[in-house]
């Protein structure tokens, strides 16, 4: 799954569900944060992005969903159930029961 994602990033066709520096590599990037509805200028970056709703349809549309923080506001089983691939950098999916093969711990 990771190789497929990297291939899509290389060909400028990746759709990723969390904001990261992947955008600078050509990936289309969205983010969801219940506490930050819009990004604002930080240091040298001004992403001008708005948090997208975290729906089953949105999750299915992404090639990968990157979890970069562990918010109690999220239902991580819901995320895993509907995502193709989940890259978990915070062990937020530790209690997920279904879909463990879709999770990559980073």
SEVEXLO-550002 format. One record per residue: x, y, z of N, C-alpha, C, O in turn. Coordinates in pm, 1 decimal, always signed. Layout:
// SEVEXLO-550002
<r n_X="X" n_Y="Y" n_Z="Z" ca_X="X" ca_Y="Y" ca_Z="Z" c_X="X" c_Y="Y" c_Z="Z" o_X="X" o_Y="Y" o_Z="Z"/>
...
END
This chain:
// SEVEXLO-550002
<r n_X="+81.1" n_Y="-119.3" n_Z="+0.0" ca_X="+0.0" ca_Y="+0.0" ca_Z="+0.0" c_X="+86.0" c_Y="+126.6" c_Z="+0.0" o_X="+53.7" o_Y="+223.3" o_Z="-68.9"/>
<r n_X="+194.3" n_Y="+126.3" n_Z="+76.2" ca_X="+281.1" ca_Y="+243.9" ca_Z="+81.5" c_X="+344.3" c_Y="+269.0" c_Z="-54.6" o_X="+354.3" o_Y="+383.9" o_Z="-97.7"/>
<r n_X="+387.0" n_Y="+163.8" n_Z="-122.7" ca_X="+447.0" ca_Y="+181.4" ca_Z="-256.2" c_X="+346.2" c_Y="+242.0" c_Z="-354.1" o_X="+381.4" o_Y="+326.6" o_Z="-436.3"/>
<r n_X="+222.1" n_Y="+198.2" n_Z="-344.6" ca_X="+117.9" ca_Y="+252.7" ca_Z="-431.7" c_X="+99.0" c_Y="+401.7" c_Z="-404.0" o_X="+85.6" o_Y="+480.9" o_Z="-497.2"/>
<r n_X="+98.0" n_Y="+439.6" n_Z="-277.7" ca_X="+83.4" ca_Y="+580.4" ca_Z="-241.9" c_X="+202.2" c_Y="+661.3" c_Z="-292.9" o_X="+183.4" o_Y="+768.3" o_Z="-350.8"/>
<r n_X="+323.0" n_Y="+612.3" n_Z="-272.5" ca_X="+441.6" ca_Y="+683.7" ca_Z="-319.0" c_X="+440.1" c_Y="+699.9" c_Z="-470.6" o_X="+480.5" o_Y="+803.8" o_Z="-522.9"/>
<r n_X="+393.7" n_Y="+597.3" n_Z="-540.5" ca_X="+383.7" ca_Y="+605.3" ca_Z="-685.3" c_X="+285.4" c_Y="+714.3" c_Z="-726.7" o_X="+311.7" o_Y="+789.6" o_Z="-820.4"/>
<r n_X="+172.8" n_Y="+722.8" n_Z="-657.2" ca_X="+74.3" ca_Y="+826.8" ca_Z="-688.3" c_X="+129.5" c_Y="+965.6" c_Z="-657.2" o_X="+103.8" o_Y="+1060.6" o_Z="-731.2"/>
<r n_X="+204.7" n_Y="+977.9" n_Z="-549.0" ca_X="+266.2" ca_Y="+1107.1" ca_Z="-516.4" c_X="+363.8" c_Y="+1146.1" c_Z="-625.9" o_X="+366.0" o_Y="+1261.2" o_Z="-669.5"/>
<r n_X="+444.2" n_Y="+1051.1" n_Z="-670.2" ca_X="+541.5" ca_Y="+1078.2" ca_Z="-776.6" c_X="+474.5" c_Y="+1122.3" c_Z="-905.7" o_X="+530.9" o_Y="+1202.0" o_Z="-980.6"/>
<r n_X="+355.0" n_Y="+1071.7" n_Z="-932.4" ca_X="+286.4" ca_Y="+1106.6" ca_Z="-1057.7" c_X="+185.9" c_Y="+1220.6" c_Z="-1039.1" o_X="+102.6" o_Y="+1244.7" o_Z="-1126.4"/>
<r n_X="+193.6" n_Y="+1290.4" n_Z="-925.6" ca_X="+104.1" ca_Y="+1403.7" ca_Z="-896.1" c_X="-43.3" c_Y="+1364.3" c_Z="-895.7" o_X="-128.5" o_Y="+1445.9" o_Z="-931.1"/>
<r n_X="-75.2" n_Y="+1240.8" n_Z="-856.3" ca_X="-214.1" ca_Y="+1195.2" ca_Z="-855.8" c_X="-262.6" c_Y="+1154.7" c_Z="-717.5" o_X="-374.5" o_Y="+1105.2" o_Z="-703.7"/>
<r n_X="-181.4" n_Y="+1174.7" n_Z="-616.0" ca_X="-219.8" ca_Y="+1132.2" ca_Z="-481.8" c_X="-319.4" c_Y="+1229.6" c_Z="-420.6" o_X="-311.0" o_Y="+1350.8" o_Z="-440.4"/>
<r n_X="-413.0" n_Y="+1174.0" n_Z="-346.5" ca_X="-506.7" ca_Y="+1253.3" ca_Z="-267.8" c_X="-488.7" c_Y="+1207.0" c_Z="-124.1" o_X="-513.4" o_Y="+1090.5" o_Z="-92.8"/>
<r n_X="-445.9" n_Y="+1297.0" n_Z="-36.8" ca_X="-411.6" ca_Y="+1261.5" ca_Z="+100.6" c_X="-501.3" c_Y="+1339.5" c_Z="+195.5" o_X="-529.2" o_Y="+1457.1" o_Z="+172.3"/>
<r n_X="-546.7" n_Y="+1274.4" n_Z="+302.7" ca_X="-647.1" ca_Y="+1333.0" ca_Z="+389.7" c_X="-599.6" c_Y="+1410.9" c_Z="+508.8" o_X="-679.2" o_Y="+1433.9" o_Z="+599.9"/>
<r n_X="-478.3" n_Y="+1452.3" n_Z="+514.8" ca_X="-427.6" ca_Y="+1531.1" ca_Z="+626.6" c_X="-321.7" c_Y="+1625.8" c_Z="+574.7" o_X="-246.9" o_Y="+1591.5" o_Z="+483.2"/>
<r n_X="-314.6" n_Y="+1745.6" n_Z="+632.8" ca_X="-215.5" ca_Y="+1841.7" ca_Z="+586.7" c_X="-75.9" c_Y="+1797.6" c_Z="+630.1" o_X="-55.8" o_Y="+1758.3" o_Z="+745.0"/>
<r n_X="+15.5" n_Y="+1803.9" n_Z="+542.9" ca_X="+156.3" ca_Y="+1771.8" ca_Z="+568.4" c_X="+236.4" c_Y="+1836.1" c_Z="+458.2" o_X="+179.7" o_Y="+1900.0" o_Z="+369.7"/>
<r n_X="+364.1" n_Y="+1820.8" n_Z="+461.6" ca_X="+449.7" ca_Y="+1877.0" ca_Z="+357.8" c_X="+440.4" c_Y="+1799.3" c_Z="+227.3" o_X="+511.0" o_Y="+1830.0" o_Z="+131.3"/>
<r n_X="+353.9" n_Y="+1699.3" n_Z="+223.7" ca_X="+330.6" ca_Y="+1624.6" ca_Z="+100.2" c_X="+282.4" c_Y="+1716.7" c_Z="-10.8" o_X="+303.6" o_Y="+1690.1" o_Z="-129.1"/>
<r n_X="+217.8" n_Y="+1824.3" n_Z="+28.8" ca_X="+167.4" ca_Y="+1920.4" ca_Z="-68.3" c_X="+280.7" c_Y="+1973.8" c_Z="-155.2" o_X="+263.5" o_Y="+1994.4" o_Z="-275.4"/>
<r n_X="+393.9" n_Y="+1995.5" n_Z="-94.9" ca_X="+507.5" ca_Y="+2048.0" ca_Z="-171.2" c_X="+562.4" c_Y="+1945.5" c_Z="-269.8" o_X="+638.0" o_Y="+1980.5" o_Z="-360.4"/>
<r n_X="+524.6" n_Y="+1819.6" n_Z="-252.3" ca_X="+567.7" ca_Y="+1713.4" ca_Z="-343.3" c_X="+463.6" c_Y="+1685.2" c_Z="-451.2" o_X="+481.3" o_Y="+1594.0" o_Z="-532.0"/>
<r n_X="+356.0" n_Y="+1762.2" n_Z="-453.3" ca_X="+256.3" ca_Y="+1747.8" ca_Z="-558.3" c_X="+128.7" c_Y="+1677.1" c_Z="-517.6" o_X="+38.5" o_Y="+1661.5" o_Z="-599.9"/>
<r n_X="+118.4" n_Y="+1633.7" n_Z="-392.5" ca_X="-3.7" ca_Y="+1565.7" ca_Z="-348.7" c_X="-112.8" c_Y="+1668.0" c_Z="-319.8" o_X="-84.8" o_Y="+1777.0" o_Z="-269.8"/>
<r n_X="-237.3" n_Y="+1632.6" n_Z="-351.3" ca_X="-351.1" ca_Y="+1714.8" ca_Z="-311.1" c_X="-376.5" c_Y="+1682.1" c_Z="-164.1" o_X="-392.4" o_Y="+1565.5" o_Z="-127.9"/>
<r n_X="-380.1" n_Y="+1783.7" n_Z="-80.9" ca_X="-387.8" ca_Y="+1762.3" ca_Z="+62.8" c_X="-508.2" c_Y="+1834.9" c_Z="+121.3" o_X="-531.5" o_Y="+1951.8" o_Z="+90.8"/>
<r n_X="-584.0" n_Y="+1766.0" n_Z="+204.8" ca_X="-691.4" ca_Y="+1823.8" ca_Z="+284.3" c_X="-656.3" c_Y="+1799.7" c_Z="+430.8" o_X="-564.1" o_Y="+1724.5" o_Z="+462.1"/>
<r n_X="-730.9" n_Y="+1864.3" n_Z="+519.7" ca_X="-712.5" ca_Y="+1833.9" ca_Z="+661.0" c_X="-845.5" c_Y="+1844.5" c_Z="+733.1" o_X="-938.8" o_Y="+1909.8" o_Z="+686.2"/>
<r n_X="-852.2" n_Y="+1779.1" n_Z="+847.6" ca_X="-967.3" ca_Y="+1790.4" ca_Z="+934.7" c_X="-916.2" c_Y="+1812.2" c_Z="+1075.8" o_X="-832.3" o_Y="+1736.6" o_Z="+1124.8"/>
<r n_X="-966.7" n_Y="+1915.0" n_Z="+1140.3" ca_X="-933.5" ca_Y="+1940.2" ca_Z="+1280.5" c_X="-1052.9" c_Y="+2010.9" c_Z="+1342.8" o_X="-1086.4" o_Y="+2122.3" o_Z="+1302.4"/>
<r n_X="-1118.0" n_Y="+1947.7" n_Z="+1441.0" ca_X="-1236.3" ca_Y="+2009.0" ca_Z="+1501.6" c_X="-1202.8" c_Y="+2136.7" c_Z="+1579.8" o_X="-1292.3" o_Y="+2215.0" o_Z="+1611.4"/>
<r n_X="-1076.4" n_Y="+2157.4" n_Z="+1610.4" ca_X="-1035.4" ca_Y="+2272.9" ca_Z="+1689.4" c_X="-977.4" c_Y="+2386.1" c_Z="+1604.9" o_X="-963.0" o_Y="+2498.4" o_Z="+1653.1"/>
<r n_X="-944.3" n_Y="+2357.2" n_Z="+1479.6" ca_X="-883.7" ca_Y="+2457.6" ca_Z="+1390.0" c_X="-960.4" c_Y="+2455.2" c_Z="+1257.6" o_X="-924.3" o_Y="+2380.3" o_Z="+1166.8"/>
<r n_X="-1065.1" n_Y="+2535.9" n_Z="+1246.1" ca_X="-1147.6" ca_Y="+2533.6" ca_Z="+1124.6" c_X="-1077.8" c_Y="+2589.1" c_Z="+1000.7" o_X="-1113.4" o_Y="+2552.3" o_Z="+888.8"/>
<r n_X="-979.9" n_Y="+2676.3" n_Z="+1018.7" ca_X="-904.0" ca_Y="+2732.7" ca_Z="+906.4" c_X="-758.5" c_Y="+2745.0" c_Z="+947.8" o_X="-726.7" o_Y="+2771.4" o_Z="+1063.8"/>
<r n_X="-671.0" n_Y="+2725.4" n_Z="+850.2" ca_X="-529.2" ca_Y="+2747.3" ca_Z="+878.9" c_X="-501.8" c_Y="+2897.1" c_Z="+877.5" o_X="-578.5" o_Y="+2974.4" o_Z="+820.2"/>
<r n_X="-395.4" n_Y="+2936.3" n_Z="+938.9" ca_X="-355.2" ca_Y="+3076.1" ca_Z="+939.4" c_X="-205.2" c_Y="+3084.5" c_Z="+911.7" o_X="-134.9" o_Y="+2983.6" o_Z="+916.2"/>
<r n_X="-158.3" n_Y="+3201.1" n_Z="+884.0" ca_X="-17.6" ca_Y="+3220.0" ca_Z="+852.0" c_X="+68.9" c_Y="+3177.6" c_Z="+970.7" o_X="+48.0" o_Y="+3221.0" o_Z="+1084.0"/>
<r n_X="+165.7" n_Y="+3092.6" n_Z="+941.6" ca_X="+261.0" ca_Y="+3047.0" ca_Z="+1042.2" c_X="+399.9" c_Y="+3053.0" c_Z="+981.1" o_X="+425.0" o_Y="+2993.3" o_Z="+876.4"/>
<r n_X="+487.9" n_Y="+3123.5" n_Z="+1044.9" ca_X="+624.2" ca_Y="+3142.1" ca_Z="+994.9" c_X="+619.9" c_Y="+3183.0" c_Z="+849.0" o_X="+564.3" o_Y="+3287.9" o_Z="+816.4"/>
<r n_X="+676.9" n_Y="+3103.4" n_Z="+760.7" ca_X="+681.2" ca_Y="+3139.1" ca_Z="+618.9" c_X="+567.3" c_Y="+3078.1" c_Z="+537.9" o_X="+561.1" o_Y="+3098.4" o_Z="+416.6"/>
<r n_X="+477.5" n_Y="+3004.3" n_Z="+601.4" ca_X="+370.5" ca_Y="+2935.9" ca_Z="+528.7" c_X="+233.9" c_Y="+3001.3" c_Z="+552.3" o_X="+201.2" o_Y="+3042.0" o_Z="+663.8"/>
<r n_X="+157.0" n_Y="+3010.1" n_Z="+447.2" ca_X="+18.2" ca_Y="+3052.6" ca_Z="+456.6" c_X="-62.1" c_Y="+2959.4" c_Z="+366.6" o_X="-78.8" o_Y="+2986.7" o_Z="+247.7"/>
<r n_X="-111.5" n_Y="+2850.5" n_Z="+422.5" ca_X="-175.2" ca_Y="+2744.7" ca_Z="+344.5" c_X="-315.0" c_Y="+2780.5" c_Z="+295.7" o_X="-361.6" o_Y="+2724.8" o_Z="+196.3"/>
<r n_X="-381.9" n_Y="+2871.4" n_Z="+363.2" ca_X="-515.7" ca_Y="+2915.3" ca_Z="+323.4" c_X="-609.2" c_Y="+2796.7" c_Z="+300.8" o_X="-670.4" o_Y="+2783.3" o_Z="+194.8"/>
<r n_X="-619.0" n_Y="+2711.7" n_Z="+401.8" ca_X="-701.6" ca_Y="+2591.9" ca_Z="+391.2" c_X="-813.0" c_Y="+2594.4" c_Z="+495.2" o_X="-802.2" o_Y="+2659.7" o_Z="+599.0"/>
<r n_X="-920.0" n_Y="+2521.9" n_Z="+464.9" ca_X="-1033.1" ca_Y="+2506.5" ca_Z="+555.4" c_X="-1049.3" c_Y="+2358.9" c_Z="+588.8" o_X="-1039.9" o_Y="+2273.0" o_Z="+501.1"/>
<r n_X="-1073.3" n_Y="+2330.8" n_Z="+713.8" ca_X="-1095.6" ca_Y="+2193.3" ca_Z="+758.5" c_X="-1214.4" c_Y="+2133.0" c_Z="+684.0" o_X="-1320.1" o_Y="+2195.4" o_Z="+674.2"/>
<r n_X="-1197.0" n_Y="+2011.4" n_Z="+631.5" ca_X="-1305.1" ca_Y="+1943.7" ca_Z="+559.2" c_X="-1378.4" c_Y="+1849.2" c_Z="+654.5" o_X="-1317.6" o_Y="+1795.8" o_Z="+747.4"/>
<r n_X="-1507.4" n_Y="+1828.2" n_Z="+632.5" ca_X="-1582.1" ca_Y="+1735.5" ca_Z="+718.1" c_X="-1525.2" c_Y="+1593.5" c_Z="+707.5" o_X="-1485.5" o_Y="+1549.0" o_Z="+599.8"/>
<r n_X="-1522.1" n_Y="+1525.2" n_Z="+819.0" ca_X="-1470.3" ca_Y="+1388.5" ca_Z="+822.5" c_X="-1587.4" c_Y="+1292.4" c_Z="+805.3" o_X="-1647.4" o_Y="+1247.2" o_Z="+902.8"/>
<r n_X="-1618.6" n_Y="+1262.3" n_Z="+680.2" ca_X="-1730.0" ca_Y="+1173.6" ca_Z="+647.4" c_X="-1677.2" c_Y="+1044.3" c_Z="+587.3" o_X="-1561.4" o_Y="+1036.4" o_Z="+546.5"/>
<r n_X="-1762.3" n_Y="+943.9" n_Z="+582.3" ca_X="-1724.4" ca_Y="+816.8" ca_Z="+519.6" c_X="-1686.5" c_Y="+839.4" c_Z="+373.8" o_X="-1588.0" o_Y="+783.0" o_Z="+326.0"/>
<r n_X="-1763.2" n_Y="+920.9" n_Z="+303.1" ca_X="-1734.6" ca_Y="+947.1" ca_Z="+161.3" c_X="-1599.2" c_Y="+1016.2" c_Z="+143.8" o_X="-1523.2" o_Y="+981.6" o_Z="+53.3"/>
<r n_X="-1569.2" n_Y="+1113.0" n_Z="+229.3" ca_X="-1440.2" ca_Y="+1182.5" ca_Z="+219.8" c_X="-1325.1" c_Y="+1085.8" c_Z="+246.8" o_X="-1225.6" o_Y="+1086.5" o_Z="+174.2"/>
<r n_X="-1337.4" n_Y="+1003.7" n_Z="+349.1" ca_X="-1231.0" ca_Y="+908.8" ca_Z="+383.2" c_X="-1206.6" c_Y="+809.5" c_Z="+269.3" o_X="-1091.5" o_Y="+775.7" o_Z="+241.6"/>
<r n_X="-1309.7" n_Y="+763.4" n_Z="+204.3" ca_X="-1295.9" ca_Y="+667.3" ca_Z="+94.0" c_X="-1226.3" c_Y="+729.0" c_Z="-26.9" o_X="-1163.9" o_Y="+658.2" o_Z="-106.0"/>
<r n_X="-1237.0" n_Y="+859.0" n_Z="-40.9" ca_X="-1179.8" ca_Y="+929.6" ca_Z="-155.6" c_X="-1027.3" c_Y="+942.3" c_Z="-146.1" o_X="-960.5" o_Y="+957.4" o_Z="-248.4"/>
<r n_X="-972.4" n_Y="+936.4" n_Z="-26.1" ca_X="-828.5" ca_Y="+955.4" ca_Z="-7.3" c_X="-748.9" c_Y="+827.0" c_Z="-30.7" o_X="-794.7" o_Y="+717.1" o_Z="+0.4"/>
<r n_X="-629.0" n_Y="+843.5" n_Z="-86.2" ca_X="-537.2" ca_Y="+730.6" ca_Z="-100.0" c_X="-477.8" c_Y="+694.0" c_Z="+35.2" o_X="-445.8" o_Y="+577.9" o_Z="+60.6"/>
<r n_X="-463.2" n_Y="+794.7" n_Z="+122.2" ca_X="-409.5" ca_Y="+771.3" ca_Z="+256.2" c_X="-462.4" c_Y="+878.0" c_Z="+349.8" o_X="-486.3" o_Y="+992.1" o_Z="+310.2"/>
<r n_X="-480.2" n_Y="+838.6" n_Z="+475.0" ca_X="-517.1" ca_Y="+932.0" ca_Z="+580.7" c_X="-403.4" c_Y="+927.0" c_Z="+682.1" o_X="-369.3" o_Y="+820.6" o_Z="+733.8"/>
<r n_X="-345.6" n_Y="+1042.6" n_Z="+709.7" ca_X="-234.9" ca_Y="+1052.2" ca_Z="+803.9" c_X="-286.6" c_Y="+1106.7" c_Z="+935.4" o_X="-344.6" o_Y="+1215.1" o_Z="+939.8"/>
<r n_X="-265.9" n_Y="+1032.3" n_Z="+1042.1" ca_X="-302.7" ca_Y="+1078.4" ca_Z="+1175.4" c_X="-177.8" c_Y="+1138.5" c_Z="+1237.3" o_X="-79.3" o_Y="+1068.9" o_Z="+1262.1"/>
<r n_X="-183.3" n_Y="+1269.7" n_Z="+1262.1" ca_X="-65.5" ca_Y="+1337.6" ca_Z="+1315.4" c_X="-84.6" c_Y="+1383.3" c_Z="+1459.3" o_X="+6.8" o_Y="+1439.7" o_Z="+1519.4"/>
<r n_X="-202.8" n_Y="+1359.2" n_Z="+1514.5" ca_X="-228.7" ca_Y="+1390.5" ca_Z="+1654.8" c_X="-338.2" c_Y="+1297.6" c_Z="+1704.9" o_X="-415.5" o_Y="+1244.2" o_Z="+1625.3"/>
<r n_X="-345.4" n_Y="+1278.3" n_Z="+1833.8" ca_X="-444.2" ca_Y="+1188.0" ca_Z="+1892.7" c_X="-549.4" c_Y="+1271.4" c_Z="+1965.6" o_X="-534.8" o_Y="+1300.5" o_Z="+2084.3"/>
<r n_X="-656.2" n_Y="+1310.0" n_Z="+1893.7" ca_X="-766.1" ca_Y="+1387.3" ca_Z="+1952.4" c_X="-872.8" c_Y="+1292.4" c_Z="+2005.1" o_X="-907.2" o_Y="+1194.8" o_Z="+1938.4"/>
<r n_X="-924.3" n_Y="+1319.5" n_Z="+2122.0" ca_X="-1034.2" ca_Y="+1237.5" ca_Z="+2174.6" c_X="-1164.5" c_Y="+1262.9" c_Z="+2097.5" o_X="-1261.0" o_Y="+1188.0" o_Z="+2112.9"/>
<r n_X="-1167.4" n_Y="+1367.3" n_Z="+2015.3" ca_X="-1286.7" ca_Y="+1399.6" ca_Z="+1936.9" c_X="-1309.5" c_Y="+1302.2" c_Z="+1821.3" o_X="-1417.1" o_Y="+1302.3" o_Z="+1761.7"/>
<r n_X="-1211.7" n_Y="+1220.5" n_Z="+1789.1" ca_X="-1222.8" ca_Y="+1131.8" ca_Z="+1673.5" c_X="-1261.9" c_Y="+991.1" c_Z="+1711.4" o_X="-1224.4" o_Y="+939.9" o_Z="+1816.8"/>
<r n_X="-1338.9" n_Y="+929.3" n_Z="+1622.2" ca_X="-1371.0" ca_Y="+787.6" ca_Z="+1630.5" c_X="-1275.0" c_Y="+718.2" c_Z="+1533.0" o_X="-1302.7" o_Y="+710.1" o_Z="+1413.3"/>
<r n_X="-1163.9" n_Y="+669.1" n_Z="+1584.2" ca_X="-1060.9" ca_Y="+611.8" ca_Z="+1497.5" c_X="-1106.2" c_Y="+482.9" c_Z="+1430.8" o_X="-1056.8" o_Y="+449.5" o_Z="+1323.2"/>
<r n_X="-1198.5" n_Y="+409.8" n_Z="+1491.5" ca_X="-1252.5" ca_Y="+291.6" ca_Z="+1424.0" c_X="-1327.8" c_Y="+335.1" c_Z="+1298.8" o_X="-1317.6" o_Y="+268.8" o_Z="+1195.6"/>
<r n_X="-1402.4" n_Y="+443.7" n_Z="+1305.3" ca_X="-1472.7" ca_Y="+499.3" ca_Z="+1190.0" c_X="-1372.7" c_Y="+536.8" c_Z="+1080.7" o_X="-1394.7" o_Y="+507.1" o_Z="+963.3"/>
<r n_X="-1264.5" n_Y="+601.1" n_Z="+1118.6" ca_X="-1161.4" ca_Y="+640.7" ca_Z="+1021.6" c_X="-1106.1" c_Y="+517.5" c_Z="+951.1" o_X="-1099.3" o_Y="+513.9" o_Z="+828.2"/>
<r n_X="-1067.0" n_Y="+417.5" n_Z="+1027.6" ca_X="-1008.7" ca_Y="+295.5" ca_Z="+969.3" c_X="-1112.5" c_Y="+221.3" c_Z="+884.1" o_X="-1079.7" o_Y="+170.6" o_Z="+776.9"/>
<r n_X="-1235.4" n_Y="+215.1" n_Z="+930.6" ca_X="-1340.4" ca_Y="+145.4" ca_Z="+855.2" c_X="-1357.9" c_Y="+202.9" c_Z="+714.8" o_X="-1388.9" o_Y="+128.5" o_Z="+621.8"/>
<r n_X="-1339.1" n_Y="+332.0" n_Z="+697.9" ca_X="-1369.9" ca_Y="+396.5" ca_Z="+570.7" c_X="-1247.8" c_Y="+438.1" c_Z="+489.2" o_X="-1261.9" o_Y="+471.7" o_Z="+371.6"/>
<r n_X="-1130.1" n_Y="+437.0" n_Z="+547.5" ca_X="-1008.1" ca_Y="+476.6" ca_Z="+476.6" c_X="-946.7" c_Y="+357.1" c_Z="+404.4" o_X="-964.6" o_Y="+242.1" o_Z="+444.7"/>
<r n_X="-874.7" n_Y="+386.3" n_Z="+297.9" ca_X="-801.9" ca_Y="+282.8" ca_Z="+224.0" c_X="-674.0" c_Y="+245.0" c_Z="+297.6" o_X="-639.4" o_Y="+127.4" o_Z="+308.6"/>
<r n_X="-605.0" n_Y="+345.8" n_Z="+347.5" ca_X="-477.9" ca_Y="+329.2" ca_Z="+417.4" c_X="-470.2" c_Y="+435.8" c_Z="+525.4" o_X="-502.7" o_Y="+551.9" o_Z="+500.7"/>
<r n_X="-427.2" n_Y="+396.7" n_Z="+645.6" ca_X="-412.1" ca_Y="+490.6" ca_Z="+756.0" c_X="-267.1" c_Y="+486.7" c_Z="+802.0" o_X="-215.5" o_Y="+381.0" o_Z="+838.2"/>
<r n_X="-201.8" n_Y="+602.3" n_Z="+800.5" ca_X="-66.3" ca_Y="+614.9" ca_Z="+852.9" c_X="-81.7" c_Y="+682.5" c_Z="+988.6" o_X="-118.2" o_Y="+799.7" o_Z="+997.3"/>
<r n_X="-53.3" n_Y="+607.1" n_Z="+1093.8" ca_X="-76.5" ca_Y="+652.3" ca_Z="+1231.0" c_X="+56.2" c_Y="+688.4" c_Z="+1296.4" o_X="+136.5" o_Y="+600.5" o_Z="+1327.7"/>
<r n_X="+79.0" n_Y="+817.4" n_Z="+1317.0" ca_X="+204.2" ca_Y="+863.3" ca_Z="+1378.1" c_X="+193.1" c_Y="+879.4" c_Z="+1529.2" o_X="+291.8" o_Y="+913.0" o_Z="+1594.8"/>
<r n_X="+74.9" n_Y="+856.2" n_Z="+1585.4" ca_X="+52.2" ca_Y="+879.6" ca_Z="+1728.2" c_X="-5.2" c_Y="+759.8" c_Z="+1803.3" o_X="-45.0" o_Y="+774.0" o_Z="+1919.0"/>
<r n_X="-10.5" n_Y="+644.0" n_Z="+1741.8" ca_X="-70.4" ca_Y="+525.5" ca_Z="+1801.6" c_X="-215.7" c_Y="+550.9" c_Z="+1841.6" o_X="-265.8" o_Y="+492.4" o_Z="+1937.6"/>
<r n_X="-281.5" n_Y="+637.5" n_Z="+1767.7" ca_X="-421.1" ca_Y="+670.8" ca_Z="+1794.8" c_X="-513.6" c_Y="+553.4" c_Z="+1765.0" o_X="-625.1" o_Y="+547.8" o_Z="+1816.8"/>
<r n_X="-468.7" n_Y="+460.4" n_Z="+1682.4" ca_X="-551.5" ca_Y="+345.8" ca_Z="+1643.1" c_X="-524.7" c_Y="+222.2" c_Z="+1729.2" o_X="-561.6" o_Y="+110.9" o_Z="+1691.9"/>
<r n_X="-461.5" n_Y="+241.9" n_Z="+1842.5" ca_X="-425.4" ca_Y="+128.4" ca_Z="+1929.2" c_X="-545.6" c_Y="+42.0" c_Z="+1967.3" o_X="-531.6" o_Y="-79.5" o_Z="+1981.0"/>
<r n_X="-661.5" n_Y="+101.6" n_Z="+1984.3" ca_X="-780.3" ca_Y="+26.3" ca_Z="+2026.9" c_X="-873.1" c_Y="-12.0" c_Z="+1912.6" o_X="-982.9" o_Y="-62.4" o_Z="+1936.2"/>
<r n_X="-830.8" n_Y="+11.0" n_Z="+1790.8" ca_X="-911.1" ca_Y="-26.2" ca_Z="+1674.3" c_X="-913.3" c_Y="-177.9" c_Z="+1661.3" o_X="-809.6" o_Y="-243.2" o_Z="+1673.6"/>
<r n_X="-1030.1" n_Y="-233.3" n_Z="+1636.6" ca_X="-1043.5" ca_Y="-379.5" ca_Z="+1627.5" c_X="-1047.4" c_Y="-430.1" c_Z="+1483.6" o_X="-988.5" o_Y="-533.7" o_Z="+1452.7"/>
<r n_X="-1116.3" n_Y="-357.9" n_Z="+1395.6" ca_X="-1129.4" ca_Y="-400.8" ca_Z="+1256.8" c_X="-1033.1" c_Y="-322.8" c_Z="+1167.3" o_X="-1003.7" o_Y="-206.1" o_Z="+1193.0"/>
<r n_X="-984.7" n_Y="-388.4" n_Z="+1062.4" ca_X="-905.9" ca_Y="-319.1" ca_Z="+961.3" c_X="-761.3" c_Y="-295.0" c_Z="+996.4" o_X="-698.7" o_Y="-205.6" o_Z="+939.4"/>
<r n_X="-706.4" n_Y="-371.2" n_Z="+1087.9" ca_X="-568.8" ca_Y="-350.4" ca_Z="+1133.2" c_X="-467.3" c_Y="-357.9" c_Z="+1018.0" o_X="-361.6" o_Y="-295.0" o_Z="+1024.5"/>
<r n_X="-499.0" n_Y="-434.5" n_Z="+912.9" ca_X="-405.4" ca_Y="-447.4" ca_Z="+800.3" c_X="-394.3" c_Y="-318.1" c_Z="+720.8" o_X="-299.4" o_Y="-301.0" o_Z="+644.2"/>
<r n_X="-489.1" n_Y="-227.1" n_Z="+737.5" ca_X="-485.3" ca_Y="-99.0" ca_Z="+665.6" c_X="-401.7" c_Y="+5.1" c_Z="+739.4" o_X="-380.5" o_Y="+114.5" o_Z="+687.1"/>
<r n_X="-354.2" n_Y="-26.0" n_Z="+858.5" ca_X="-286.0" ca_Y="+70.6" ca_Z="+943.3" c_X="-135.0" c_Y="+51.2" c_Z="+933.9" o_X="-84.5" o_Y="-60.1" o_Z="+948.6"/>
<r n_X="-64.4" n_Y="+160.0" n_Z="+909.5" ca_X="+81.1" ca_Y="+161.6" ca_Z="+912.1" c_X="+120.8" c_Y="+253.1" c_Z="+1026.8" o_X="+81.5" o_Y="+369.7" o_Z="+1030.6"/>
<r n_X="+198.0" n_Y="+200.5" n_Z="+1119.5" ca_X="+247.3" ca_Y="+281.6" ca_Z="+1231.5" c_X="+373.9" c_Y="+352.0" c_Z="+1186.4" o_X="+466.9" o_Y="+288.8" o_Z="+1136.3"/>
<r n_X="+376.8" n_Y="+481.4" n_Z="+1204.3" ca_X="+493.4" ca_Y="+559.7" ca_Z="+1160.9" c_X="+550.0" c_Y="+639.0" c_Z="+1276.4" o_X="+648.4" o_Y="+711.0" o_Z="+1259.6"/>
END
